Amino acid sequence: MIVDASSDDFHSESLLVGGLAKALCHINRTEKELSANGEKVNGRVLTIAACLEGASQYMNFMNVFFSAQKKGVIIDVCMLDKDSGLLQQGCDITGGIYLKVPQAAGLVQYLLMVFLPDVSLREKLNLPTALPADYRAACFCHRNLIEIGYVCSVCLSVFCTFSPICSTCESTFKLPDTLTMMAKKKKQRLG
């Protein structure tokens, strides 16, 4: 298959969420194999990322994070360039560590001292303090982070503006009473 990079239909998206999902599948398979022998696996995933704009794959990331949480898998993130609120949420959800490396020259030291120790040893170490996670959701219409929005009660899609029809699952909704009352008052003032 040949893809023309200059065409408008070509979109470049991060493959990180697919890698995380594959890592969870591998951990799940290993747990099943070892549970037959009576052994237990404590799965952890370390993600090293330079830059991530994952608003277009928000739901995929959230599915991976909640699946990891359910399986007890910790996701750690080592960011090299820009901060990622989405990966920070994932670390917070799974109980992992999110660290933005201040200097690339110290990367190996951070990997060895922060991410290598076992989870049980982390509470005894003096690790960098974690910043609170940014839990703003990305709207499905524009992929922008929003603080207040409208949520579809059927598929839980988040939107920045009200729409009577959900663009994700095509469910229909009645206008809220306050919006219909405001529209009637505006019509009365104009007419």
mmCIF file of the C-alpha atoms, coordinates in Angstrom:
data_MODEL
# 
_entry.id   MODEL 
# 
loop_
_atom_site.group_PDB 
_atom_site.id 
_atom_site.type_symbol 
_atom_site.label_atom_id 
_atom_site.label_alt_id 
_atom_site.label_comp_id 
_atom_site.label_asym_id 
_atom_site.label_entity_id 
_atom_site.label_seq_id 
_atom_site.pdbx_PDB_ins_code 
_atom_site.Cartn_x 
_atom_site.Cartn_y 
_atom_site.Cartn_z 
_atom_site.occupancy 
_atom_site.B_iso_or_equiv 
_atom_site.pdbx_formal_charge 
_atom_site.auth_seq_id 
_atom_site.auth_comp_id 
_atom_site.auth_asym_id 
_atom_site.auth_atom_id 
_atom_site.pdbx_PDB_model_num 
ATOM 1   C CA . MET A 1 1   ? 0.000   0.000   0.000  1.00 0.00 ? 1   MET A CA 1 
ATOM 2   C CA . ILE A 1 2   ? 1.405   3.375   -0.954 1.00 0.00 ? 2   ILE A CA 1 
ATOM 3   C CA . VAL A 1 3   ? 0.395   6.472   0.980  1.00 0.00 ? 3   VAL A CA 1 
ATOM 4   C CA . ASP A 1 4   ? 0.995   9.886   -0.491 1.00 0.00 ? 4   ASP A CA 1 
ATOM 5   C CA . ALA A 1 5   ? 2.262   12.061  2.384  1.00 0.00 ? 5   ALA A CA 1 
ATOM 6   C CA . SER A 1 6   ? 1.210   15.222  0.580  1.00 0.00 ? 6   SER A CA 1 
ATOM 7   C CA . SER A 1 7   ? -2.457  14.215  0.354  1.00 0.00 ? 7   SER A CA 1 
ATOM 8   C CA . ASP A 1 8   ? -4.999  15.871  2.639  1.00 0.00 ? 8   ASP A CA 1 
ATOM 9   C CA . ASP A 1 9   ? -6.384  12.484  3.720  1.00 0.00 ? 9   ASP A CA 1 
ATOM 10  C CA . PHE A 1 10  ? -3.135  11.512  5.473  1.00 0.00 ? 10  PHE A CA 1 
ATOM 11  C CA . HIS A 1 11  ? -3.243  12.088  9.240  1.00 0.00 ? 11  HIS A CA 1 
ATOM 12  C CA . SER A 1 12  ? -0.357  11.384  11.542 1.00 0.00 ? 12  SER A CA 1 
ATOM 13  C CA . GLU A 1 13  ? -1.469  10.181  14.957 1.00 0.00 ? 13  GLU A CA 1 
ATOM 14  C CA . SER A 1 14  ? 0.508   8.832   17.860 1.00 0.00 ? 14  SER A CA 1 
ATOM 15  C CA . LEU A 1 15  ? 0.886   5.066   18.040 1.00 0.00 ? 15  LEU A CA 1 
ATOM 16  C CA . LEU A 1 16  ? 1.435   5.231   21.789 1.00 0.00 ? 16  LEU A CA 1 
ATOM 17  C CA . VAL A 1 17  ? -2.092  4.188   22.748 1.00 0.00 ? 17  VAL A CA 1 
ATOM 18  C CA . GLY A 1 18  ? -1.777  1.070   20.577 1.00 0.00 ? 18  GLY A CA 1 
ATOM 19  C CA . GLY A 1 19  ? 1.539   0.237   22.230 1.00 0.00 ? 19  GLY A CA 1 
ATOM 20  C CA . LEU A 1 20  ? 0.036   0.650   25.688 1.00 0.00 ? 20  LEU A CA 1 
ATOM 21  C CA . ALA A 1 21  ? -2.905  -1.594  24.748 1.00 0.00 ? 21  ALA A CA 1 
ATOM 22  C CA . LYS A 1 22  ? -0.517  -4.224  23.390 1.00 0.00 ? 22  LYS A CA 1 
ATOM 23  C CA . ALA A 1 23  ? 1.552   -4.057  26.593 1.00 0.00 ? 23  ALA A CA 1 
ATOM 24  C CA . LEU A 1 24  ? -1.613  -4.637  28.653 1.00 0.00 ? 24  LEU A CA 1 
ATOM 25  C CA . CYS A 1 25  ? -2.488  -7.640  26.468 1.00 0.00 ? 25  CYS A CA 1 
ATOM 26  C CA . HIS A 1 26  ? 1.007   -9.067  26.978 1.00 0.00 ? 26  HIS A CA 1 
ATOM 27  C CA . ILE A 1 27  ? 0.781   -8.574  30.758 1.00 0.00 ? 27  ILE A CA 1 
ATOM 28  C CA . ASN A 1 28  ? -2.652  -10.225 30.784 1.00 0.00 ? 28  ASN A CA 1 
ATOM 29  C CA . ARG A 1 29  ? -1.380  -13.231 28.807 1.00 0.00 ? 29  ARG A CA 1 
ATOM 30  C CA . THR A 1 30  ? 1.681   -13.578 31.072 1.00 0.00 ? 30  THR A CA 1 
ATOM 31  C CA . GLU A 1 31  ? -0.539  -13.430 34.172 1.00 0.00 ? 31  GLU A CA 1 
ATOM 32  C CA . LYS A 1 32  ? -2.732  -16.216 32.816 1.00 0.00 ? 32  LYS A CA 1 
ATOM 33  C CA . GLU A 1 33  ? 0.271   -18.403 31.978 1.00 0.00 ? 33  GLU A CA 1 
ATOM 34  C CA . LEU A 1 34  ? 1.934   -17.893 35.355 1.00 0.00 ? 34  LEU A CA 1 
ATOM 35  C CA . SER A 1 35  ? -1.261  -18.186 37.399 1.00 0.00 ? 35  SER A CA 1 
ATOM 36  C CA . ALA A 1 36  ? -1.470  -21.821 36.275 1.00 0.00 ? 36  ALA A CA 1 
ATOM 37  C CA . ASN A 1 37  ? 1.840   -22.369 38.149 1.00 0.00 ? 37  ASN A CA 1 
ATOM 38  C CA . GLY A 1 38  ? 0.671   -20.370 41.170 1.00 0.00 ? 38  GLY A CA 1 
ATOM 39  C CA . GLU A 1 39  ? 2.933   -17.402 40.427 1.00 0.00 ? 39  GLU A CA 1 
ATOM 40  C CA . LYS A 1 40  ? 1.810   -13.767 40.534 1.00 0.00 ? 40  LYS A CA 1 
ATOM 41  C CA . VAL A 1 41  ? 2.846   -10.957 38.203 1.00 0.00 ? 41  VAL A CA 1 
ATOM 42  C CA . ASN A 1 42  ? 2.861   -7.295  39.168 1.00 0.00 ? 42  ASN A CA 1 
ATOM 43  C CA . GLY A 1 43  ? 2.668   -5.570  35.806 1.00 0.00 ? 43  GLY A CA 1 
ATOM 44  C CA . ARG A 1 44  ? 4.166   -2.143  35.194 1.00 0.00 ? 44  ARG A CA 1 
ATOM 45  C CA . VAL A 1 45  ? 4.496   -0.118  32.016 1.00 0.00 ? 45  VAL A CA 1 
ATOM 46  C CA . LEU A 1 46  ? 7.044   2.648   31.539 1.00 0.00 ? 46  LEU A CA 1 
ATOM 47  C CA . THR A 1 47  ? 6.270   5.130   28.787 1.00 0.00 ? 47  THR A CA 1 
ATOM 48  C CA . ILE A 1 48  ? 9.018   7.451   27.576 1.00 0.00 ? 48  ILE A CA 1 
ATOM 49  C CA . ALA A 1 49  ? 7.560   10.154  25.362 1.00 0.00 ? 49  ALA A CA 1 
ATOM 50  C CA . ALA A 1 50  ? 8.975   13.298  23.807 1.00 0.00 ? 50  ALA A CA 1 
ATOM 51  C CA . CYS A 1 51  ? 5.766   15.007  22.714 1.00 0.00 ? 51  CYS A CA 1 
ATOM 52  C CA . LEU A 1 52  ? 2.158   13.957  22.670 1.00 0.00 ? 52  LEU A CA 1 
ATOM 53  C CA . GLU A 1 53  ? -0.935  15.624  21.326 1.00 0.00 ? 53  GLU A CA 1 
ATOM 54  C CA . GLY A 1 54  ? -3.433  12.948  22.190 1.00 0.00 ? 54  GLY A CA 1 
ATOM 55  C CA . ALA A 1 55  ? -6.729  14.843  22.261 1.00 0.00 ? 55  ALA A CA 1 
ATOM 56  C CA . SER A 1 56  ? -7.859  13.066  19.085 1.00 0.00 ? 56  SER A CA 1 
ATOM 57  C CA . GLN A 1 57  ? -7.372  9.696   20.816 1.00 0.00 ? 57  GLN A CA 1 
ATOM 58  C CA . TYR A 1 58  ? -8.721  10.746  24.216 1.00 0.00 ? 58  TYR A CA 1 
ATOM 59  C CA . MET A 1 59  ? -11.235 7.892   24.510 1.00 0.00 ? 59  MET A CA 1 
ATOM 60  C CA . ASN A 1 60  ? -8.667  5.285   23.466 1.00 0.00 ? 60  ASN A CA 1 
ATOM 61  C CA . PHE A 1 61  ? -6.236  6.505   26.118 1.00 0.00 ? 61  PHE A CA 1 
ATOM 62  C CA . MET A 1 62  ? -8.943  6.567   28.799 1.00 0.00 ? 62  MET A CA 1 
ATOM 63  C CA . ASN A 1 63  ? -9.976  3.006   27.905 1.00 0.00 ? 63  ASN A CA 1 
ATOM 64  C CA . VAL A 1 64  ? -6.355  1.865   28.281 1.00 0.00 ? 64  VAL A CA 1 
ATOM 65  C CA . PHE A 1 65  ? -5.924  3.715   31.592 1.00 0.00 ? 65  PHE A CA 1 
ATOM 66  C CA . PHE A 1 66  ? -9.093  2.299   33.128 1.00 0.00 ? 66  PHE A CA 1 
ATOM 67  C CA . SER A 1 67  ? -8.264  -1.195  31.862 1.00 0.00 ? 67  SER A CA 1 
ATOM 68  C CA . ALA A 1 68  ? -4.827  -0.923  33.467 1.00 0.00 ? 68  ALA A CA 1 
ATOM 69  C CA . GLN A 1 69  ? -6.399  0.279   36.704 1.00 0.00 ? 69  GLN A CA 1 
ATOM 70  C CA . LYS A 1 70  ? -8.808  -2.662  36.720 1.00 0.00 ? 70  LYS A CA 1 
ATOM 71  C CA . LYS A 1 71  ? -5.946  -5.128  36.167 1.00 0.00 ? 71  LYS A CA 1 
ATOM 72  C CA . GLY A 1 72  ? -3.742  -3.432  38.781 1.00 0.00 ? 72  GLY A CA 1 
ATOM 73  C CA . VAL A 1 73  ? -1.109  -2.437  36.202 1.00 0.00 ? 73  VAL A CA 1 
ATOM 74  C CA . ILE A 1 74  ? 0.842   0.726   36.988 1.00 0.00 ? 74  ILE A CA 1 
ATOM 75  C CA . ILE A 1 75  ? 1.646   3.085   34.131 1.00 0.00 ? 75  ILE A CA 1 
ATOM 76  C CA . ASP A 1 76  ? 4.667   5.349   34.652 1.00 0.00 ? 76  ASP A CA 1 
ATOM 77  C CA . VAL A 1 77  ? 5.476   8.204   32.283 1.00 0.00 ? 77  VAL A CA 1 
ATOM 78  C CA . CYS A 1 78  ? 8.799   9.913   31.646 1.00 0.00 ? 78  CYS A CA 1 
ATOM 79  C CA . MET A 1 79  ? 8.232   13.014  29.497 1.00 0.00 ? 79  MET A CA 1 
ATOM 80  C CA . LEU A 1 80  ? 11.233  14.459  27.710 1.00 0.00 ? 80  LEU A CA 1 
ATOM 81  C CA . ASP A 1 81  ? 9.927   17.635  26.091 1.00 0.00 ? 81  ASP A CA 1 
ATOM 82  C CA . LYS A 1 82  ? 6.425   18.990  26.688 1.00 0.00 ? 82  LYS A CA 1 
ATOM 83  C CA . ASP A 1 83  ? 4.002   18.117  29.475 1.00 0.00 ? 83  ASP A CA 1 
ATOM 84  C CA . SER A 1 84  ? 1.055   15.890  28.651 1.00 0.00 ? 84  SER A CA 1 
ATOM 85  C CA . GLY A 1 85  ? -2.083  16.309  30.738 1.00 0.00 ? 85  GLY A CA 1 
ATOM 86  C CA . LEU A 1 86  ? -3.513  13.142  29.229 1.00 0.00 ? 86  LEU A CA 1 
ATOM 87  C CA . LEU A 1 87  ? -0.584  10.943  30.299 1.00 0.00 ? 87  LEU A CA 1 
ATOM 88  C CA . GLN A 1 88  ? -0.545  12.700  33.664 1.00 0.00 ? 88  GLN A CA 1 
ATOM 89  C CA . GLN A 1 89  ? -4.167  11.606  34.125 1.00 0.00 ? 89  GLN A CA 1 
ATOM 90  C CA . GLY A 1 90  ? -3.174  8.049   33.215 1.00 0.00 ? 90  GLY A CA 1 
ATOM 91  C CA . CYS A 1 91  ? -0.461  7.986   35.863 1.00 0.00 ? 91  CYS A CA 1 
ATOM 92  C CA . ASP A 1 92  ? -2.853  9.357   38.457 1.00 0.00 ? 92  ASP A CA 1 
ATOM 93  C CA . ILE A 1 93  ? -5.551  6.808   37.556 1.00 0.00 ? 93  ILE A CA 1 
ATOM 94  C CA . THR A 1 94  ? -3.186  3.813   37.676 1.00 0.00 ? 94  THR A CA 1 
ATOM 95  C CA . GLY A 1 95  ? -1.058  4.963   40.631 1.00 0.00 ? 95  GLY A CA 1 
ATOM 96  C CA . GLY A 1 96  ? 2.053   5.521   38.542 1.00 0.00 ? 96  GLY A CA 1 
ATOM 97  C CA . ILE A 1 97  ? 4.670   8.257   38.509 1.00 0.00 ? 97  ILE A CA 1 
ATOM 98  C CA . TYR A 1 98  ? 4.608   11.118  36.019 1.00 0.00 ? 98  TYR A CA 1 
ATOM 99  C CA . LEU A 1 99  ? 7.913   12.935  35.621 1.00 0.00 ? 99  LEU A CA 1 
ATOM 100 C CA . LYS A 1 100 ? 8.937   15.597  33.153 1.00 0.00 ? 100 LYS A CA 1 
ATOM 101 C CA . VAL A 1 101 ? 12.715  15.351  32.914 1.00 0.00 ? 101 VAL A CA 1 
ATOM 102 C CA . PRO A 1 102 ? 14.164  18.850  33.413 1.00 0.00 ? 102 PRO A CA 1 
ATOM 103 C CA . GLN A 1 103 ? 17.447  18.062  31.632 1.00 0.00 ? 103 GLN A CA 1 
ATOM 104 C CA . ALA A 1 104 ? 17.960  15.370  29.015 1.00 0.00 ? 104 ALA A CA 1 
ATOM 105 C CA . ALA A 1 105 ? 21.523  14.864  30.254 1.00 0.00 ? 105 ALA A CA 1 
ATOM 106 C CA . GLY A 1 106 ? 20.137  13.344  33.483 1.00 0.00 ? 106 GLY A CA 1 
ATOM 107 C CA . LEU A 1 107 ? 17.760  10.928  31.758 1.00 0.00 ? 107 LEU A CA 1 
ATOM 108 C CA . VAL A 1 108 ? 19.613  7.746   32.733 1.00 0.00 ? 108 VAL A CA 1 
ATOM 109 C CA . GLN A 1 109 ? 19.818  8.854   36.355 1.00 0.00 ? 109 GLN A CA 1 
ATOM 110 C CA . TYR A 1 110 ? 16.056  9.546   36.457 1.00 0.00 ? 110 TYR A CA 1 
ATOM 111 C CA . LEU A 1 111 ? 15.277  6.201   34.845 1.00 0.00 ? 111 LEU A CA 1 
ATOM 112 C CA . LEU A 1 112 ? 17.463  4.318   37.343 1.00 0.00 ? 112 LEU A CA 1 
ATOM 113 C CA . MET A 1 113 ? 16.489  6.198   40.497 1.00 0.00 ? 113 MET A CA 1 
ATOM 114 C CA . VAL A 1 114 ? 12.809  7.000   39.900 1.00 0.00 ? 114 VAL A CA 1 
ATOM 115 C CA . PHE A 1 115 ? 11.369  4.341   37.605 1.00 0.00 ? 115 PHE A CA 1 
ATOM 116 C CA . LEU A 1 116 ? 13.524  1.224   38.201 1.00 0.00 ? 116 LEU A CA 1 
ATOM 117 C CA . PRO A 1 117 ? 12.782  0.621   41.928 1.00 0.00 ? 117 PRO A CA 1 
ATOM 118 C CA . ASP A 1 118 ? 9.894   -1.681  42.761 1.00 0.00 ? 118 ASP A CA 1 
ATOM 119 C CA . VAL A 1 119 ? 6.551   -0.156  43.673 1.00 0.00 ? 119 VAL A CA 1 
ATOM 120 C CA . SER A 1 120 ? 6.930   -1.272  47.300 1.00 0.00 ? 120 SER A CA 1 
ATOM 121 C CA . LEU A 1 121 ? 10.216  0.678   47.566 1.00 0.00 ? 121 LEU A CA 1 
ATOM 122 C CA . ARG A 1 122 ? 8.821   3.914   46.148 1.00 0.00 ? 122 ARG A CA 1 
ATOM 123 C CA . GLU A 1 123 ? 7.298   5.019   49.426 1.00 0.00 ? 123 GLU A CA 1 
ATOM 124 C CA . LYS A 1 124 ? 10.728  4.802   51.076 1.00 0.00 ? 124 LYS A CA 1 
ATOM 125 C CA . LEU A 1 125 ? 12.457  6.888   48.389 1.00 0.00 ? 125 LEU A CA 1 
ATOM 126 C CA . ASN A 1 126 ? 12.567  10.652  48.175 1.00 0.00 ? 126 ASN A CA 1 
ATOM 127 C CA . LEU A 1 127 ? 10.941  10.955  44.748 1.00 0.00 ? 127 LEU A CA 1 
ATOM 128 C CA . PRO A 1 128 ? 10.086  14.212  42.965 1.00 0.00 ? 128 PRO A CA 1 
ATOM 129 C CA . THR A 1 129 ? 6.752   15.609  44.116 1.00 0.00 ? 129 THR A CA 1 
ATOM 130 C CA . ALA A 1 130 ? 3.850   14.938  41.796 1.00 0.00 ? 130 ALA A CA 1 
ATOM 131 C CA . LEU A 1 131 ? 1.822   17.823  40.448 1.00 0.00 ? 131 LEU A CA 1 
ATOM 132 C CA . PRO A 1 132 ? -1.962  17.500  40.590 1.00 0.00 ? 132 PRO A CA 1 
ATOM 133 C CA . ALA A 1 133 ? -3.390  15.931  37.421 1.00 0.00 ? 133 ALA A CA 1 
ATOM 134 C CA . ASP A 1 134 ? -5.364  18.090  35.008 1.00 0.00 ? 134 ASP A CA 1 
ATOM 135 C CA . TYR A 1 135 ? -8.711  16.319  34.642 1.00 0.00 ? 135 TYR A CA 1 
ATOM 136 C CA . ARG A 1 136 ? -10.246 18.520  31.984 1.00 0.00 ? 136 ARG A CA 1 
ATOM 137 C CA . ALA A 1 137 ? -11.928 16.483  29.278 1.00 0.00 ? 137 ALA A CA 1 
ATOM 138 C CA . ALA A 1 138 ? -11.379 16.923  25.549 1.00 0.00 ? 138 ALA A CA 1 
ATOM 139 C CA . CYS A 1 139 ? -14.554 17.815  23.676 1.00 0.00 ? 139 CYS A CA 1 
ATOM 140 C CA . PHE A 1 140 ? -15.412 15.438  20.848 1.00 0.00 ? 140 PHE A CA 1 
ATOM 141 C CA . CYS A 1 141 ? -16.329 18.167  18.399 1.00 0.00 ? 141 CYS A CA 1 
ATOM 142 C CA . HIS A 1 142 ? -13.150 20.297  18.435 1.00 0.00 ? 142 HIS A CA 1 
ATOM 143 C CA . ARG A 1 143 ? -10.746 18.127  20.506 1.00 0.00 ? 143 ARG A CA 1 
ATOM 144 C CA . ASN A 1 144 ? -10.095 21.062  22.864 1.00 0.00 ? 144 ASN A CA 1 
ATOM 145 C CA . LEU A 1 145 ? -9.752  20.688  26.621 1.00 0.00 ? 145 LEU A CA 1 
ATOM 146 C CA . ILE A 1 146 ? -12.807 22.088  28.409 1.00 0.00 ? 146 ILE A CA 1 
ATOM 147 C CA . GLU A 1 147 ? -13.723 22.595  32.053 1.00 0.00 ? 147 GLU A CA 1 
ATOM 148 C CA . ILE A 1 148 ? -17.514 22.650  31.656 1.00 0.00 ? 148 ILE A CA 1 
ATOM 149 C CA . GLY A 1 149 ? -19.385 20.895  28.886 1.00 0.00 ? 149 GLY A CA 1 
ATOM 150 C CA . TYR A 1 150 ? -22.305 18.746  27.829 1.00 0.00 ? 150 TYR A CA 1 
ATOM 151 C CA . VAL A 1 151 ? -22.173 14.962  28.219 1.00 0.00 ? 151 VAL A CA 1 
ATOM 152 C CA . CYS A 1 152 ? -24.192 12.465  26.195 1.00 0.00 ? 152 CYS A CA 1 
ATOM 153 C CA . SER A 1 153 ? -26.045 10.247  28.665 1.00 0.00 ? 153 SER A CA 1 
ATOM 154 C CA . VAL A 1 154 ? -25.843 7.277   26.290 1.00 0.00 ? 154 VAL A CA 1 
ATOM 155 C CA . CYS A 1 155 ? -22.192 7.109   25.156 1.00 0.00 ? 155 CYS A CA 1 
ATOM 156 C CA . LEU A 1 156 ? -20.606 9.635   27.594 1.00 0.00 ? 156 LEU A CA 1 
ATOM 157 C CA . SER A 1 157 ? -19.147 11.780  24.810 1.00 0.00 ? 157 SER A CA 1 
ATOM 158 C CA . VAL A 1 158 ? -18.232 15.302  25.944 1.00 0.00 ? 158 VAL A CA 1 
ATOM 159 C CA . PHE A 1 159 ? -19.122 18.397  23.912 1.00 0.00 ? 159 PHE A CA 1 
ATOM 160 C CA . CYS A 1 160 ? -18.365 22.091  24.390 1.00 0.00 ? 160 CYS A CA 1 
ATOM 161 C CA . THR A 1 161 ? -21.751 23.219  22.995 1.00 0.00 ? 161 THR A CA 1 
ATOM 162 C CA . PHE A 1 162 ? -25.222 21.723  23.269 1.00 0.00 ? 162 PHE A CA 1 
ATOM 163 C CA . SER A 1 163 ? -26.506 19.739  20.316 1.00 0.00 ? 163 SER A CA 1 
ATOM 164 C CA . PRO A 1 164 ? -29.897 17.994  20.224 1.00 0.00 ? 164 PRO A CA 1 
ATOM 165 C CA . ILE A 1 165 ? -28.287 15.025  18.426 1.00 0.00 ? 165 ILE A CA 1 
ATOM 166 C CA . CYS A 1 166 ? -25.122 13.331  19.695 1.00 0.00 ? 166 CYS A CA 1 
ATOM 167 C CA . SER A 1 167 ? -22.607 13.202  16.854 1.00 0.00 ? 167 SER A CA 1 
ATOM 168 C CA . THR A 1 168 ? -21.011 10.051  18.300 1.00 0.00 ? 168 THR A CA 1 
ATOM 169 C CA . CYS A 1 169 ? -23.987 7.734   18.893 1.00 0.00 ? 169 CYS A CA 1 
ATOM 170 C CA . GLU A 1 170 ? -26.732 9.786   17.167 1.00 0.00 ? 170 GLU A CA 1 
ATOM 171 C CA . SER A 1 171 ? -29.019 9.793   20.218 1.00 0.00 ? 171 SER A CA 1 
ATOM 172 C CA . THR A 1 172 ? -31.573 12.614  20.305 1.00 0.00 ? 172 THR A CA 1 
ATOM 173 C CA . PHE A 1 173 ? -32.178 14.852  23.317 1.00 0.00 ? 173 PHE A CA 1 
ATOM 174 C CA . LYS A 1 174 ? -34.800 17.382  24.286 1.00 0.00 ? 174 LYS A CA 1 
ATOM 175 C CA . LEU A 1 175 ? -33.696 20.944  24.786 1.00 0.00 ? 175 LEU A CA 1 
ATOM 176 C CA . PRO A 1 176 ? -33.215 21.759  28.471 1.00 0.00 ? 176 PRO A CA 1 
ATOM 177 C CA . ASP A 1 177 ? -36.101 23.844  29.879 1.00 0.00 ? 177 ASP A CA 1 
ATOM 178 C CA . THR A 1 178 ? -33.818 26.804  30.551 1.00 0.00 ? 178 THR A CA 1 
ATOM 179 C CA . LEU A 1 179 ? -32.696 26.943  26.920 1.00 0.00 ? 179 LEU A CA 1 
ATOM 180 C CA . THR A 1 180 ? -36.259 26.750  25.568 1.00 0.00 ? 180 THR A CA 1 
ATOM 181 C CA . MET A 1 181 ? -37.409 29.431  28.016 1.00 0.00 ? 181 MET A CA 1 
ATOM 182 C CA . MET A 1 182 ? -34.516 31.702  27.010 1.00 0.00 ? 182 MET A CA 1 
ATOM 183 C CA . ALA A 1 183 ? -35.332 31.163  23.317 1.00 0.00 ? 183 ALA A CA 1 
ATOM 184 C CA . LYS A 1 184 ? -39.022 32.006  23.913 1.00 0.00 ? 184 LYS A CA 1 
ATOM 185 C CA . LYS A 1 185 ? -38.143 35.188  25.849 1.00 0.00 ? 185 LYS A CA 1 
ATOM 186 C CA . LYS A 1 186 ? -35.724 36.274  23.144 1.00 0.00 ? 186 LYS A CA 1 
ATOM 187 C CA . LYS A 1 187 ? -38.378 35.660  20.479 1.00 0.00 ? 187 LYS A CA 1 
ATOM 188 C CA . GLN A 1 188 ? -40.934 37.682  22.458 1.00 0.00 ? 188 GLN A CA 1 
ATOM 189 C CA . ARG A 1 189 ? -38.509 40.607  22.816 1.00 0.00 ? 189 ARG A CA 1 
ATOM 190 C CA . LEU A 1 190 ? -37.768 40.601  19.093 1.00 0.00 ? 190 LEU A CA 1 
ATOM 191 C CA . GLY A 1 191 ? -41.361 40.099  17.959 1.00 0.00 ? 191 GLY A CA 1 
# 
